Amino acid sequence: MKLNIRVSWPAWLGMNSTADIIADTFAKIWYEVITNIEYQSVIKWWLNHFDVNVSDTNKSLSKYADILIVFDDKNLENNLSTLRKWAFIISNKKFVDKLKEKQINLSNFKILEIEINDKYDNTYLLWVLFKLLWFSVETSYASIEHTFAKKWVEIVEKNKSIVEEIYKNYDLKDITSYNLWKVWDEKKVSFWNSMIAYWAIENWLEFYSAYPMTPASTILSEVINSKRVNYLQAEDEIAVINAALWASFTWARSMVWTSWWWFALMTEALSFALQAEIPIVAVLAQRAWPSTWTPTCLEQWDINFALNPTFWDFEHIVLVPATMEDWYYMSWLALNLAQKYQTIVIVLIDKQFSEGKSSFSELKTPWIERWKLQENPKEDYKRFELTDDWISPYTKPWTKNWDFIATSYEHDEYWSTTEDSEMKVLMTEKRAKKLQNFYEKENFRGYEVYPALPPVVSMPSWKNINITKPKKYIITTSFISYTAKQFVDDNPEYWLITIKFLKPLDERILEVIKYCEEIIFVEHNYSWQIETYLTDKLWLKFIDWLKISNLRKYDLMPFYIEDFYKLKQ
């Protein structure tokens, strides 16, 4: 089953909470849920919609809605072109009448209208939906009590009375309901930014600093409300990154968060962190460039920036989580890797990743790893000691014999400034080589293949695999992978590779793709940043039989399942 329910009305009038109730209720009866919110860059009014995509298989986004719950005539008219034929429209009767007065044809849709004469518009419309879906009254009551738990008792009781009235008296006009009942045990569902903050906190985050910036702003709110992490809401991103580096200098697990070109304000401090080998995790939430008039919309323009955030001749780590489960694992992993390799770790996400909701399953958790922390350093302690693995021991300030300076100048093993040519070569190689053989040491892959190959399969021994070999691979990252998996399920000639580590790049991916006929890069930017990066790093243009193509989108909207079918045209 695939069902897309769209809630659409002016900002500030309860659209988000209405969509949240829908998503939570479907999760309670087992279904997979993923949401997508699109809103214009104003505080109030205008055209906005919140899609709740429901499925009994893979989660994916669709451009077209099966059911529209709408609050005013402008949003109703705006959504008509993206409704499926015979879609349901649930609306206050007066808004339907306004479109009829304008002689707009609604004959292709099933109209469920209701006269509403009080302020509880969204409640009436929501419970008409629930009657159409034939959710039980008990499920409806549970949603009310959960959503309005912090409200007055009178509000909860008023909502319950509306439910009772709708279920008893609203006439579905001989329309067959969906009759959705609980399938199995309920799933968990959460808002991405809320869970991102929660997971980082659970993963022993010790310091967080940020300046509020869409789409990352609500993470700061979650950290503050948790009362479990030292935090700083600073005046700008320069203060944010420098405060976090000071915390990291004390070997606290530290994280900063920002978006868009405000990341540029952090680059000088990131250069210092690389030179002084101070660990830090920076989460970069991508959004549309270059005009400030599209800050609430989606694009992935910051990939090259994340790969090269500062000067050359350095190595660092760039993670790209693709699912909610990934983020739980990668928030912990990012904090671990930053301290283990004493480097900067950039976690690259996007607007859809930040502001949607999703159901999720088992969460995989690594252990806390601080690596070469010394509790009792020797008197001749060398903070930047040249070791076999190029990673130096570190210790916390105020520990006996800990003394050193974290300097941005070139230095020797102790920390003293130097212009010695031999030492310059050794220290440059030290900072670069500690990430050599990264995947062999960490024992995981930097990408995921879907459908997954049998565990016994060892790439590239395709000739011994008794399965259909893929002719075409879609290569993508981040939130796009959700919808890409649904497309692959429906079109078995395609397989999917989701890149989860952009840097260091897991070059074993070449052994997967070099035996297919075509690879298609799918990304949210005009300048094909992932395609250029992988093509250059893996020398793909020198594989004579391999066709390289792409599917790019930069219209501010996410990839819908309908977009993927352009590959078959």
SULGI-V469815 format. One record per pair of residues at least 6 apart in sequence whose ideal C-beta (glycine too) atoms are under 6 Angstrom apart, sorted by the first residue. I is the first residue (numbers start at 1). J is the second residue. D is the distance in whole Angstrom. If there is no record, write none. Layout:
i & j & d
I & J & D
I & J & D
//
This chain:
i & j & d
1 & 56 & 5
2 & 55 & 5
3 & 54 & 4
3 & 66 & 5
4 & 51 & 6
4 & 53 & 5
4 & 62 & 5
4 & 65 & 5
4 & 66 & 5
5 & 22 & 6
5 & 52 & 5
5 & 67 & 5
6 & 49 & 5
6 & 51 & 5
6 & 65 & 4
6 & 68 & 5
7 & 15 & 5
7 & 18 & 5
7 & 19 & 5
7 & 50 & 5
7 & 69 & 5
8 & 49 & 4
8 & 70 & 5
8 & 75 & 4
8 & 79 & 5
9 & 15 & 5
9 & 71 & 3
9 & 72 & 6
9 & 75 & 5
10 & 45 & 4
11 & 44 & 5
11 & 48 & 5
12 & 44 & 4
14 & 122 & 5
15 & 50 & 5
18 & 122 & 5
18 & 126 & 6
19 & 50 & 4
19 & 52 & 6
21 & 143 & 5
21 & 147 & 5
22 & 52 & 5
23 & 33 & 5
23 & 35 & 6
23 & 52 & 5
23 & 189 & 6
23 & 357 & 5
24 & 189 & 6
25 & 143 & 5
26 & 33 & 5
26 & 54 & 5
27 & 33 & 5
27 & 187 & 5
27 & 189 & 4
27 & 359 & 5
28 & 186 & 4
29 & 182 & 4
29 & 183 & 6
30 & 183 & 4
30 & 184 & 4
31 & 54 & 5
32 & 55 & 5
32 & 59 & 5
32 & 359 & 5
33 & 54 & 6
33 & 189 & 5
33 & 359 & 5
34 & 53 & 5
34 & 59 & 4
34 & 358 & 5
35 & 52 & 5
35 & 356 & 5
35 & 357 & 4
36 & 51 & 5
36 & 61 & 5
36 & 356 & 6
36 & 558 & 6
37 & 50 & 5
37 & 355 & 5
38 & 49 & 6
39 & 48 & 4
39 & 296 & 6
40 & 46 & 5
41 & 295 & 6
41 & 296 & 5
47 & 75 & 6
47 & 78 & 5
53 & 61 & 6
58 & 485 & 5
58 & 486 & 5
58 & 489 & 6
59 & 482 & 5
60 & 482 & 6
60 & 483 & 4
60 & 486 & 4
60 & 561 & 5
61 & 483 & 5
61 & 558 & 6
61 & 560 & 5
62 & 560 & 6
62 & 561 & 5
63 & 82 & 6
63 & 560 & 4
63 & 562 & 5
64 & 82 & 6
64 & 84 & 5
65 & 83 & 5
66 & 84 & 6
66 & 87 & 5
67 & 88 & 5
68 & 79 & 6
68 & 83 & 6
68 & 89 & 5
69 & 90 & 5
69 & 125 & 5
69 & 129 & 6
70 & 76 & 4
70 & 91 & 5
72 & 95 & 6
73 & 95 & 4
73 & 98 & 4
73 & 99 & 6
76 & 95 & 6
85 & 108 & 5
87 & 109 & 5
88 & 110 & 5
88 & 112 & 6
89 & 109 & 5
89 & 111 & 5
90 & 112 & 5
90 & 125 & 5
90 & 128 & 5
90 & 129 & 6
91 & 113 & 6
92 & 116 & 5
93 & 113 & 4
93 & 115 & 5
96 & 111 & 6
96 & 113 & 5
112 & 128 & 6
114 & 124 & 6
114 & 128 & 6
116 & 124 & 5
123 & 159 & 5
123 & 162 & 5
127 & 162 & 6
127 & 163 & 5
127 & 166 & 4
128 & 166 & 6
130 & 140 & 5
131 & 166 & 6
131 & 167 & 6
131 & 170 & 6
132 & 177 & 5
133 & 178 & 5
133 & 180 & 5
134 & 177 & 4
134 & 179 & 4
137 & 167 & 6
140 & 163 & 5
144 & 159 & 5
148 & 155 & 6
148 & 156 & 5
187 & 359 & 4
188 & 360 & 6
189 & 357 & 6
189 & 359 & 5
191 & 357 & 5
192 & 353 & 6
192 & 354 & 6
192 & 356 & 6
193 & 218 & 4
193 & 219 & 5
193 & 354 & 5
194 & 222 & 5
196 & 219 & 6
196 & 327 & 6
197 & 219 & 5
197 & 222 & 3
197 & 223 & 5
199 & 328 & 5
199 & 331 & 5
200 & 331 & 5
201 & 226 & 5
201 & 228 & 5
201 & 229 & 6
203 & 331 & 5
203 & 332 & 4
203 & 335 & 6
204 & 253 & 6
204 & 368 & 6
205 & 229 & 5
205 & 253 & 6
205 & 255 & 6
206 & 252 & 4
206 & 253 & 5
207 & 230 & 5
207 & 247 & 4
207 & 252 & 5
207 & 254 & 4
208 & 223 & 5
208 & 229 & 5
208 & 231 & 5
208 & 255 & 5
209 & 232 & 4
209 & 234 & 6
209 & 240 & 5
209 & 243 & 5
209 & 244 & 5
209 & 256 & 6
210 & 220 & 5
210 & 240 & 6
210 & 257 & 5
211 & 234 & 6
211 & 236 & 6
211 & 237 & 6
211 & 240 & 5
212 & 220 & 6
213 & 258 & 6
213 & 259 & 5
213 & 262 & 6
214 & 295 & 5
214 & 296 & 6
215 & 285 & 5
215 & 351 & 5
215 & 354 & 4
215 & 355 & 5
216 & 257 & 5
216 & 259 & 5
216 & 285 & 4
219 & 257 & 6
223 & 229 & 5
223 & 231 & 5
232 & 243 & 5
234 & 240 & 5
237 & 258 & 5
237 & 262 & 5
237 & 265 & 4
237 & 266 & 5
238 & 265 & 5
240 & 256 & 5
241 & 256 & 6
241 & 266 & 4
241 & 269 & 4
242 & 269 & 5
244 & 254 & 5
244 & 256 & 5
244 & 280 & 6
245 & 269 & 6
245 & 273 & 6
245 & 278 & 6
247 & 254 & 4
248 & 254 & 4
248 & 278 & 5
248 & 279 & 5
248 & 280 & 5
249 & 278 & 6
249 & 406 & 6
250 & 397 & 6
251 & 396 & 5
253 & 335 & 5
254 & 280 & 6
255 & 281 & 4
256 & 282 & 5
257 & 283 & 5
259 & 285 & 4
259 & 287 & 6
260 & 287 & 6
263 & 284 & 5
267 & 309 & 5
267 & 310 & 5
270 & 309 & 5
270 & 310 & 5
270 & 344 & 5
271 & 310 & 4
271 & 311 & 6
272 & 408 & 5
273 & 280 & 5
273 & 344 & 5
274 & 314 & 5
275 & 408 & 5
276 & 406 & 4
277 & 342 & 4
278 & 406 & 6
279 & 338 & 4
279 & 339 & 5
279 & 342 & 5
280 & 344 & 5
281 & 334 & 5
281 & 335 & 6
281 & 338 & 5
281 & 345 & 5
282 & 346 & 5
283 & 347 & 4
284 & 302 & 6
284 & 306 & 6
284 & 346 & 6
284 & 348 & 5
285 & 349 & 5
285 & 354 & 5
286 & 300 & 5
286 & 302 & 5
286 & 350 & 4
287 & 295 & 6
287 & 351 & 5
288 & 294 & 4
288 & 297 & 4
288 & 299 & 4
288 & 556 & 6
289 & 301 & 5
297 & 556 & 4
298 & 350 & 6
298 & 351 & 4
298 & 352 & 6
298 & 558 & 6
299 & 524 & 5
299 & 525 & 6
299 & 554 & 6
300 & 350 & 6
300 & 523 & 6
300 & 524 & 4
300 & 525 & 5
301 & 525 & 5
303 & 529 & 4
304 & 529 & 5
306 & 318 & 5
306 & 346 & 5
306 & 348 & 5
307 & 503 & 6
315 & 432 & 5
315 & 435 & 5
316 & 343 & 5
316 & 344 & 5
317 & 337 & 6
317 & 345 & 5
318 & 346 & 5
318 & 348 & 6
318 & 502 & 4
318 & 503 & 4
319 & 330 & 5
319 & 334 & 6
319 & 347 & 5
320 & 348 & 5
320 & 477 & 5
320 & 478 & 6
320 & 500 & 6
320 & 502 & 6
321 & 327 & 4
321 & 330 & 5
322 & 478 & 6
322 & 481 & 4
322 & 498 & 5
324 & 358 & 5
324 & 360 & 4
325 & 360 & 6
328 & 363 & 5
329 & 364 & 5
332 & 366 & 5
333 & 366 & 6
334 & 345 & 5
334 & 347 & 5
336 & 369 & 4
337 & 345 & 5
338 & 345 & 4
339 & 370 & 5
340 & 369 & 6
340 & 371 & 4
341 & 434 & 6
350 & 478 & 6
352 & 479 & 4
352 & 558 & 5
353 & 479 & 5
372 & 393 & 4
374 & 393 & 5
374 & 395 & 5
377 & 395 & 5
377 & 401 & 5
379 & 401 & 5
381 & 401 & 5
382 & 413 & 4
382 & 414 & 6
383 & 404 & 4
383 & 415 & 5
384 & 392 & 5
384 & 413 & 5
385 & 392 & 5
385 & 413 & 5
390 & 430 & 5
390 & 433 & 5
390 & 434 & 4
391 & 434 & 5
395 & 402 & 5
404 & 415 & 4
405 & 415 & 5
407 & 415 & 6
409 & 417 & 5
410 & 418 & 6
410 & 424 & 6
411 & 417 & 6
411 & 418 & 6
412 & 418 & 5
412 & 423 & 5
435 & 504 & 6
438 & 504 & 5
439 & 506 & 5
445 & 506 & 6
446 & 500 & 6
446 & 501 & 3
446 & 506 & 3
447 & 497 & 6
447 & 499 & 5
447 & 500 & 6
447 & 506 & 6
447 & 509 & 5
448 & 498 & 5
449 & 497 & 6
450 & 485 & 6
450 & 496 & 4
457 & 465 & 6
459 & 511 & 4
459 & 512 & 6
460 & 511 & 4
462 & 469 & 6
462 & 515 & 5
470 & 495 & 4
470 & 516 & 5
471 & 493 & 5
471 & 516 & 6
471 & 517 & 5
472 & 494 & 5
472 & 518 & 5
473 & 495 & 5
473 & 497 & 5
473 & 513 & 5
473 & 516 & 5
473 & 519 & 5
474 & 484 & 6
474 & 494 & 6
474 & 496 & 5
474 & 520 & 5
474 & 522 & 6
475 & 497 & 5
475 & 519 & 6
475 & 521 & 5
476 & 484 & 6
476 & 522 & 4
477 & 499 & 5
480 & 522 & 6
480 & 559 & 5
481 & 498 & 4
483 & 559 & 6
483 & 561 & 5
484 & 496 & 5
486 & 561 & 6
487 & 564 & 4
488 & 494 & 5
488 & 496 & 5
505 & 537 & 5
510 & 538 & 5
513 & 519 & 5
514 & 543 & 6
518 & 547 & 4
519 & 548 & 6
520 & 549 & 5
520 & 551 & 6
521 & 530 & 6
521 & 531 & 4
521 & 550 & 4
522 & 551 & 5
523 & 530 & 5
523 & 552 & 6
524 & 553 & 6
525 & 554 & 6
526 & 554 & 5
528 & 550 & 6
531 & 550 & 5
553 & 559 & 6
//
